[in-house]
Amino acid sequence: MGDMVLGGRYELVEKLGQGGMGTVHRGVDRRLRRTVAVKLLSSVLAHDPQSRARFQREAHAAAALNHPAVATIHDVGEEPHPDGPRPYLVMEYVQGATLAEVLHDGPLSVVDAVNAACAVLDALRHSHECGIVHRDIKPSNIMLTGPDTVKVLDFGIAKAFTETATRITGSGAAIGTPAYLSPEQINGSEIDHRADLYAMGCLLHELLTGQPPFRGESSFAIMHQHLFAAPEPVSRLRPRIPPAVEAVILRALGKDPKERYADAGQMRAALVDALTQASLPTLQATAPAPTAPAPTAPAPPVTRTGGRTALRDRFRPSLRPSADSALALLGCLLALLCARGRLVDTAHFGWVAVAAGVAGLVTLPWSTRLACVVSWGPVAEAVAVNSELRRAYAGWHHSYVAIAALLALAAACCLVSAARGQGHGRGAGALVAFWFSATASIWYFLDDLHKLFVFYLLLTLVAVAAVSWEAIGLVRHRAGQADTGRPVDEA
């Protein structure tokens, strides 16, 4: 799969999953040097030119959505194939677990389930205002990216498939997951945004109980229940569900769209009110009673002996101007500038670079070696990100592999040289060389999914090793002075 490149641009690295609408792969955008998710659509779209045109039109409409809870669509295209062009969709690569995967560990708490539903409703409100109905809301299409943050996937795809099925079969057959289909989708009636609200009722039912409201031995049995059966109340499956939350679910599962909420915003407001009503008595019952303050022991007297002089004497060697201290200070300033310049377009790098620059300035009086360890790492990473030594550019050509391997060897030698450096704070130059050679090698050998993870891990391990090294040196220094009879406080 790693040899397959779509449109001469998107390298497919790993297959992530497969469903009725096609297969999903993790890929690399060679032009923009970023990890993407690529969905190769089912062959049902490949043999009808009008269906492919309809799919591209729907995908372009969904690409106009701009919301934090909506997975961004980057590109849409067709890949030539002997059996007919294969439509594909290039989306934002989202890290996290789908709600379907989360449900393997059991139902969510009421608070977590309502918070996740509210986040999805925020995304649906935005898409509905833009005239786009999702039509396939289900746990596997929602990624949980944080405690209260989600990404909704596959906007625009379900509609393209539904219209394709209507054109090819002439039946208007329902395309989607039977457990979450609204009655109007099953009947082939006209669909509007309230079909998504019905699916939200099914989703919230499953988040709270671990199962959808309707189950059966076949898809036809499930769809028949959607049309004619009343959903099983969540309180029967999980007795402690607040009645107000259950009322929201029952209204969303109305057979007639007019029985449901008018829009996603109204349903979200009802959920928030229901959660507030359910939590208010609990908060009042669990409020701690006021207690008298416990008596505090008198603070020990502060003694001012020769500690300040000893501290000044301990820091004096590092504060003297030297090439190593200048190199460490330069690394701290560059790390802060790299964070401000956003040279690495990820959510965490800016904060890591700021933390590294500040940590370098704080540790500089104690050890220039430690200051170089924490400050020059993000600087070298920023340079490596913008270099031309890339597998996506150069491929696995033997000469480039040799260059990257020799850089990795040079990084190991530099790290050994820095560790063996004698004297207080020596080896700063070797550490700078280590970071530039190590990050260049990392950014060639690893794909985008693992590069930053390995860099952050390496930065943490080297920093911990440097702190341990300096601490051991300080302990040995104090022990040596104690053996010679000199006061330890004057070390």
LUMKOLVEX-188165 format. One record per residue (C-alpha): residue in one letter; x, y negated, z. Coordinates in steps of 0.001 Angstrom, whole numbers, plus 500000, padded with zeros to 6 digits. Each point is the difference from the previous one (the first is absolute). Layout:
// LUMKOLVEX-188165
A/X/Y/Z
...
This chain:
// LUMKOLVEX-188165
M/500000/500000/500000
G/502953/497695/500633
D/500787/500102/496247
M/496554/498677/498995
V/499877/496262/499323
L/496725/498318/499049
G/500084/497058/497640
G/503795/500066/500112
R/499742/498385/503440
Y/498378/502116/502729
E/502097/502987/501115
L/497895/502670/501702
V/501925/501252/503024
E/497603/502117/502044
K/496458/501338/499738
L/497946/498796/502952
G/496592/501536/499341
Q/497356/501104/497536
G/496254/499429/499782
G/497112/499966/497606
M/501154/496731/498446
G/503603/501018/499362
T/503356/500339/501725
V/501849/497442/502121
H/503780/499654/499967
R/502561/497934/501810
G/502023/498175/497395
V/502627/497333/499482
D/499426/496882/497924
R/503352/499759/498239
R/499432/496429/498901
L/499034/498480/503361
R/501909/502568/502113
R/497172/500902/502342
T/498144/503112/501076
V/496517/500360/498512
A/497154/502475/499984
V/499101/501287/496537
K/496663/501700/499330
L/499829/502095/496831
L/496321/500154/499110
S/498073/503136/499159
S/499797/501230/496421
V/496267/499134/499990
L/501091/496449/499164
A/502654/501019/497503
H/497829/501094/497065
D/497624/497056/499666
P/501375/496614/498822
Q/497022/498068/501382
S/500428/501675/503381
R/503669/499042/500095
A/499127/496423/499092
R/497340/499947/502727
F/502493/501329/502531
Q/502542/497308/499125
R/497311/497315/500272
E/498927/501196/503455
A/503597/500333/501171
H/500826/496463/498866
A/496938/498704/501849
A/501069/501816/503174
A/503531/498616/499606
A/498565/496521/500581
L/499115/500927/503597
N/502223/498256/502518
H/499454/501202/503549
P/502324/501461/502666
A/497805/503102/500348
V/499871/500725/496247
A/502824/501956/498371
T/501341/497844/497168
I/499836/501281/496416
H/503228/499100/498200
D/499514/501419/496524
V/497876/502232/497792
G/501016/501784/496833
E/499995/503148/497880
E/502698/502589/499537
P/500121/501826/496615
H/499266/503709/500273
P/499387/502768/497420
D/496502/500555/501461
G/499180/496300/499907
P/501182/496877/501802
R/500150/500352/503798
P/498680/496891/501789
Y/501946/499055/503107
L/499655/497453/502752
V/502915/498437/501898
M/499133/498900/503532
E/501638/498669/503107
Y/501717/502810/501904
V/498400/500112/503444
Q/501719/501777/502875
G/497819/501469/502697
A/497432/502758/500470
T/496586/500249/498401
L/496988/500128/502280
A/499461/503547/498724
E/503418/500953/501397
V/499324/498186/503265
L/496730/501914/500409
H/501902/503297/500002
D/500890/499171/503619
G/496352/499448/500919
P/497512/497101/500060
L/501159/496477/500774
S/499099/498043/503086
V/497036/497650/499644
V/502248/496933/500035
D/502438/501411/497408
A/497187/501200/497731
V/498167/496660/500100
N/503220/498034/499466
A/500888/502127/496957
A/496485/499623/498595
C/500106/496222/500490
A/503314/499810/498126
V/498521/501982/497084
L/496902/497776/500013
D/502244/496935/499742
A/501507/501465/496828
L/496561/500910/498618
R/498633/496528/500704
H/502835/498536/497929
S/499519/502455/497125
H/496213/499575/499986
E/500398/496224/499814
C/502157/500610/496921
G/497280/502203/498487
I/501834/503322/500493
V/498312/503006/501647
H/502394/502707/501160
R/497568/502973/499631
D/502348/502520/501647
I/500542/498954/503628
K/501207/503058/501938
P/502725/500806/502567
S/502573/501081/497406
N/499712/496628/498224
I/500837/497995/503133
M/503541/499762/501320
L/500542/499171/503654
T/503074/497739/499945
G/499851/498819/503622
P/497849/500211/503136
D/497352/497686/498499
T/501161/499580/496386
V/498997/502006/496937
K/500477/500054/496241
V/497078/500999/497782
L/501110/501873/496872
D/498566/500726/496547
F/497922/496898/499317
G/498592/500125/496485
I/500773/503647/499290
A/496709/501526/501142
K/497936/497687/497811
A/502084/500841/496955
F/499499/503719/500644
T/496256/499644/500560
E/499507/498110/496733
T/502218/502483/498183
A/497919/502928/501250
T/496831/498232/498877
R/501408/499420/496524
I/501439/503492/499537
T/497206/502083/501553
G/497107/497592/499493
S/498702/501031/503414
G/501249/497309/502330
A/501278/502767/502286
A/501329/498862/503339
I/503772/499786/500131
G/501549/499849/503450
T/500115/501827/503303
P/496547/501448/500824
A/500300/499349/503754
Y/500133/496209/499443
L/497733/499453/496993
S/497064/497665/500417
P/496544/501193/498858
E/500003/497542/497096
Q/503335/501389/498782
I/498561/503515/500058
N/496824/498920/498187
G/501941/498096/497360
S/498168/496794/500936
E/501435/496519/499789
I/502777/499525/502558
D/501022/496875/501884
H/502203/499190/502993
R/497602/501725/502428
A/501191/503390/498705
D/503334/499230/501690
L/498173/499163/503244
Y/498312/503432/499916
A/503425/501597/499598
M/501190/497904/502961
G/497225/501532/502110
C/501227/503469/498993
L/503596/498995/500708
L/499262/498598/503461
H/497938/503103/500855
E/502998/502187/499154
L/502505/497806/501852
L/497928/500337/503178
T/498969/503661/499768
G/502611/501644/497778
Q/497439/500946/497325
P/497905/498170/497388
P/496252/499574/500613
F/499014/502623/497408
R/501625/503379/499452
G/499083/503010/497899
E/501243/503080/498222
S/500031/498274/496636
S/500159/496537/498506
F/496355/500268/498931
A/498934/500807/503564
I/501865/496973/501326
M/498560/497675/497356
H/496485/501305/500706
Q/500449/498991/503658
H/501154/496527/498967
L/496727/499619/498114
F/497501/501523/502442
A/501473/500898/503424
A/500463/497778/503030
P/503621/499774/501232
E/500869/501733/503243
P/500419/497325/502704
V/503573/499509/501106
S/498872/499993/503649
R/498921/503633/499629
L/503500/500983/498917
R/501798/497614/502360
P/497710/498907/502848
R/502071/497021/501184
I/499670/498054/496748
P/498451/496583/500818
P/496396/499758/498724
A/500751/496675/498290
V/502758/501612/497894
E/497695/502892/499109
A/497326/497509/498894
V/502480/498389/497571
I/500787/503390/498451
L/496329/500953/499610
R/499186/496717/498299
A/502931/500346/497594
L/498721/503503/499094
G/496596/498769/498880
K/498765/501895/496915
D/498740/496796/498399
P/502691/497348/499436
K/497547/497395/501335
E/500081/501743/503403
R/503740/499454/500348
Y/501964/496899/500883
A/499916/497160/497504
D/503776/499923/499612
A/503265/501211/501507
G/500361/496892/502139
Q/496656/500615/501683
M/500883/503623/500745
R/503375/498955/501417
A/498344/497429/502279
A/497564/502648/501228
L/502884/502340/500843
V/501852/497291/501897
D/496851/499160/501990
A/499403/503681/500732
L/503554/500480/501251
T/499740/496886/502163
Q/496736/501199/501565
A/501507/503412/500695
S/503217/498684/501592
L/498589/497172/502119
P/498564/502171/502846
T/503188/502073/500054
L/502145/496909/500364
Q/497861/498741/502881
A/500056/503374/501771
T/503752/500439/499715
A/501019/496478/500992
P/502432/500335/502942
A/498978/498486/503302
P/502166/497144/501248
T/502621/501084/502504
A/502116/498056/502414
P/503537/499416/498763
A/502525/502392/501458
P/502644/498498/502244
T/503256/499434/498227
A/503359/500594/501502
P/502295/496992/500266
A/502340/499675/497088
P/503611/500863/500726
P/502283/497023/500290
V/501865/499014/496851
T/503716/500247/500434
R/502225/497888/497795
T/503425/501591/500096
G/502475/500216/497198
G/497391/501533/497647
R/499819/496938/497725
T/503773/499873/499663
A/500140/503722/499354
L/497267/499694/497346
R/501809/497148/498288
D/503260/501932/500077
R/498264/503071/498557
F/498579/498042/497050
R/503046/497832/499361
P/501793/502354/497526
S/496913/500239/497740
L/499391/496258/499998
R/503448/499210/498681
P/499923/499088/496265
S/501065/502914/497821
A/499336/501460/496586
D/497835/502750/501531
S/497832/497588/501999
A/499594/497769/496927
L/498976/503044/497959
A/497429/500996/502627
L/498580/496480/500191
L/499758/499855/496211
G/498075/503298/500002
C/497517/498657/502541
L/499309/496895/497912
L/499679/502026/496785
A/497552/502424/501651
L/497747/497097/500999
L/500201/498540/496477
C/499179/503389/498421
A/496893/500228/502174
R/498860/496543/498969
G/500776/500631/496331
R/497844/503192/499861
L/502617/501799/497915
V/498445/503366/500920
D/496263/500062/499362
T/498794/502203/502857
A/497871/499282/503034
H/502716/500754/502564
F/503317/498883/498512
G/499575/496310/500858
W/499415/500781/503660
V/502903/502462/500080
A/502348/497430/498436
V/498949/497309/502490
A/500427/502404/502911
A/503432/501033/498685
G/501156/496388/499626
V/498831/499031/503473
A/501414/503177/501556
G/503329/499305/498304
L/500139/496488/501456
V/499118/501334/503463
T/502625/502774/499946
L/502725/497916/498339
P/501520/498766/503325
W/500281/503580/501203
S/501185/501797/496856
T/500602/498822/496450
R/499906/503633/498906
L/496461/500451/501322
A/498920/496658/498503
C/501233/501154/496576
V/498187/503336/500359
V/496571/498464/500499
S/500309/496890/497809
W/501673/501222/496820
G/497670/502979/499489
P/497006/497965/498672
V/502354/497827/497935
A/501469/503015/498231
E/496502/501455/499557
A/498797/496820/498293
V/502962/500119/497613
A/499434/503705/499244
V/496299/499444/499268
N/500870/497463/497318
S/502927/501907/498498
E/499974/501824/496673
L/501255/503330/501376
R/496612/501729/499909
R/498929/503478/499091
A/496906/498455/498380
Y/502333/497986/497742
A/503007/502250/499560
G/498482/503474/500387
W/501932/503017/501221
H/502987/499366/497722
H/503109/501678/501418
S/502070/496808/500074
Y/497405/498156/502085
V/499629/502953/502330
A/503766/499962/500475
I/499974/496272/500774
A/497270/500404/502610
A/501733/503041/501541
L/503314/498151/500272
L/498217/497043/501581
A/498529/502357/502594
L/503487/501402/500674
A/501383/496475/500307
A/497232/499163/502485
A/500960/502985/502145
C/503684/498991/499930
C/499134/496407/500936
L/497889/501181/502917
V/502820/502209/501289
S/502452/497120/499621
A/497710/497680/501972
A/499562/502577/502759
R/503748/500523/500312
G/500758/496275/500063
Q/502028/499164/503123
G/499469/496925/502134
H/496920/498071/501012
G/497634/499326/497116
R/502332/501231/497253
G/498738/501729/496864
A/497469/497383/498890
G/501248/499966/496413
A/499746/503776/499756
L/496398/499848/501213
V/499066/497437/497329
A/501578/502220/497342
F/498112/502982/501443
W/496624/498277/499657
F/500506/498905/496385
S/501239/503384/498806
A/497413/501979/502008
T/496943/498037/498874
A/501080/500067/496351
S/500256/503785/500212
I/496644/500319/501778
W/498206/497920/497376
Y/501314/502200/497221
F/499389/503462/501436
L/496588/499510/501680
D/496629/499054/498550
D/498017/496993/501222
L/497983/501986/502543
H/503067/500935/502075
K/502528/497212/499403
L/498873/497553/502658
F/499282/502788/502483
V/503561/501307/499677
F/501390/496452/500237
Y/498045/499224/503176
L/501063/503346/501484
L/503641/499366/499111
L/499859/496469/501418
T/498570/501316/503270
L/502513/502847/500316
V/503045/497831/499232
A/498804/497311/502427
V/499475/502578/502771
A/503429/501501/499274
A/501620/496553/500149
V/498321/499175/503328
S/501114/503356/501428
W/503543/499472/498722
E/500277/496556/501566
A/498457/501207/503273
I/502468/502907/500215
G/502876/497630/499305
L/498853/497644/502744
V/499682/502854/502514
R/503493/501260/499152
H/501377/496472/500301
R/498496/499545/503471
A/501182/503466/501098
G/503543/499230/498873
Q/500040/496752/501952
A/498671/501757/503104
D/502826/502546/499795
T/502620/497210/499932
G/498512/498323/503081
R/498690/496862/498234
P/496552/498693/500978
V/497305/501309/497691
D/498115/496667/500027
E/502907/498339/498207
A/500062/502450/497099
